[in-house]
Amino acid sequence: PFGRYKVSVFQLGSLIVHSILDVVHAAVISAAVFHKADRLLRITGSNFLANFAAKLGGDPCSLTWFTSSTAVECLLPRRTHSLTSWLEVSNDGEEYTRFDKVMMTGESAFLGGLTPSEGSARGGQLVSLFGFGFDASR
């Protein structure tokens, strides 16, 4: 059947041994729901294996829970970069399937104002921004 096979080939004396170790099917993501309060991401789809891995924006989920071959959950990493990211899931930690939708995992920033309202065209003046939802790491 279609899938990714791990094959072992070795020589034992004059005998060459071939064996299929395991079949790895690609995980298929059909939906993902993010719960902001607990940073929990619920992913539905098919072909999930118990040792699946998930990552968002390249950052691995810190904890994962296998519910069934059609549903898994993961605790998202604390975000230090963009609020929109690609979700990826893997059954073997090597080949990742990317969800075809970008995930929004936070609230957008709101700019309420800035001071001073005028300055030199050559720059060099400190500007203060006021609002909420800013990324503290930037």
N, C-alpha and C positions, 0 to 999 in steps of 0.2 A: 504493500500500500504506500501511498504518498506520505512522506515524512522525512525526518532527518535521522539517519542511522549512525550509531557508533560501532565501528567494526574493529575487531582485534585480529591481527595477523602476526604470528610468530613461528619460529622454527624450533622444533624439538628433535634434535638429532637430524635424521634425514627427512623427517616428516614436517610439512608446512601445515599449520593449523589456522583455520579461518573461523571466527565466531562473531555472531551479532550480539553485542553486549546489551543493547537497549535501543528502543525507538523513541525519538523525541518529536512530537508533533508541535507545530507552531501554535501558540495561544492566539485566540481570536477575540478581540475586544469589541463588544457591541454597544456598551454604555458605561459611563462612569459618573458617580454622584459624589460630590465633595461636601462634607459637613464641617463648616468653619470652626465650630465650638471645640471640637475634639481633634481636628486635623485628620479625620478618618476618611479614607477614600474607598468607596465600595465599587468594585468593578464586576460587570457581568459580561458573559461571552461564552466561549466554548474551548475545550481542550486544555484547561488549566490543570497543572499537576501540583501535588502537595509541596514540592520544593521550588515553587515559582519565585521569581524575583520581579520587583517593580521599581521603576524610577521615574522621577518627574523632573524635567529639565536637566537630565544627566545626573541628578542626585538620587541615590538609592533610598527607598523607604526604610525607615529605621526598624520597623516591625511589620511582619506579614502574617496573615491568617488565611488558611485554606478552608473554605466552607464546602465547596463541591467543585466538580469539573466545570461548572458553569458560573461560579461566583467566588470571588476572593476579596479580601480587604487588606489595606495597608495603612500604616501611620506615616503621613507625609513628613519629610524633613522640614525643619524650620527654615523658612525662606529668607535668603539674604540677597536675592536678585529678583528678576522680573516676576510679576504676578501671573503672566501667561506663559505656559510651558507645554511641551509635548509629553504625553504619558506613554511609557513603554513597558511591556511585560515580557518576561522570558521564562521558559520552562527549564532551561539548562544553564542560565547565567552567561551565555555566549551570544546566542541569536535572539535579538529583541524584536517584537512586533510593535509598531507605533500606531497609536490610536489616531484615526484620521481627523480628529477635531482637537483644537488647542484648548487646554484646560485653563480656566481662570480660578485661581486659588486664593484670592484676597480681594479687598475692596480697593477701588481706585483712589488715588490721592486727590485732595481738593485744595486748590490754591485760592485762598481768601484775599490775599493782598501781598504787597511788597513795599519795602522802603529802602532807600529814598525813591521817589517817583521819577527823579531826574538825575542825570550825572554826566560826566565828561565822556565825549565820544571816544577818547583814548583809553577808557577803562581805568582800572586800578582802584576802584571804590568798592567797599564792602556792601553787599546787598543782602537784606534779610527777607526771607519768605515766610508767610503766615498761612496756616491752614491745618489740615490733618491728613493722616494716611501716608505720610512720607516714609520712605525706606531709610531707617536710621543708619544703615551701613554705607550710605552714599553721601 
